Amino acid sequence: SLIGAIAIGDLVKSTLGPKGMDKILLGGGRESTVTVTNDGATILKAIGVDNPAAKVLVDMSKVQDDEVGDGTTSVTVLAAELLREAELLIAKKIHLQIIIAGW
């Protein structure tokens, strides 16, 4: 299911742009830490992901951060939106190979 990956995109989407909002991250353990950030890489590193499709987006964001150092939120949101549209096309019974070829 693509729902997990789309949820990852929705999670960081609100941090984009000039009106982007910060997220509050609470660390676990005995000494709880609080981090306020709008950095997609930091947010995605802090969450635990079990969904395979969501894990692909988190890994893609990590590669973007390692290779370029920026654009992690943008690449995550773009991929999530492509998956959201793919889900609609799949619901219309369009073959996966046609969807892939279109992108």
N, C-alpha and C positions, 0 to 999 in steps of 0.2 A: 504494500500500500504506500502511496505517496503522501499520505496525510502528515506523517512525521516530518518529512522534508519540507513540506509547505509550512508547517508550524514553525520550523527553524527560521525560515525566511520571514515569516510574520513577526517572530520574536525580535529580530534585529532591524526590521524595516523602519520602526519608529525612531531609530537613532540617526537616520539619514537626513541630510540637508540642513539648511540654515535654521529650521525650527525643530531639528532633531532633539529628542529627549534622552536624558541619561537613564541608565538602569542602575538599580541598587543590588549589589551582589553580596550575599551573606555567606561567609566561609564557615565550614563545619569545624568540629573539634572542640576541645576544651576552651580554647581562646578564640571566640568567634571574631572574625574580622569583617569589616564592612568596606566595600569598595564601590565607589560611584564612578561610572564610566559610560561613554558612548562608543567605545571602540569595539567593533564587531568581533575581532579576534579574541579579545579579553573575555567578552561575554560567552562566546562559544567554547573557549577553553574551560570556563567555570562550570558549565552544565554537563551532566551525565546524559549520554545518548545511547539508547538501546536499539532504536529503530534503524535497520540497515540503510534505508534511503536517507534518513537524517544524518547518519554517520558519514555518508558520502559527502554531503554538503559541509559538514564540520571539517572533514579532511581536506576538501577543496579550499576552504577558507584558510586552513593552516598552510597549505602549499602556496597560496597567494601571498600570505604573510611572509613566508620564508623566502620566496623568490623576489617579490617586489617590495614588501614592507608596508603596503597600503592597498586599499580597495577590497578589503575582506568583506565588509558589509555589502558593498555593491555587487560583488560576484555571488554572494550568497542569495541576495534578493533576486538577482537576475535569474539564477538557476531555479529558485523556488517558483518564480512566476512562469518560467518555461514549463516546469512540471505541472503547475496548476492548469495551464492551457492544454498540455498533453492529456491530462486527466479528462478534460472536457471532450477532446477529440476521441479518446478511447471510448468514452460513454456513447459517442455517436457511431461506434463500430468502425472507426477508421483504423486500418491495419497499422501496427507499430512501425513496420518498415517505411511506410509512406510518411508517417510523422517524423521519423528520424531523417529521412531524405529531405524533408522540407526544412530541416534546421541545419 
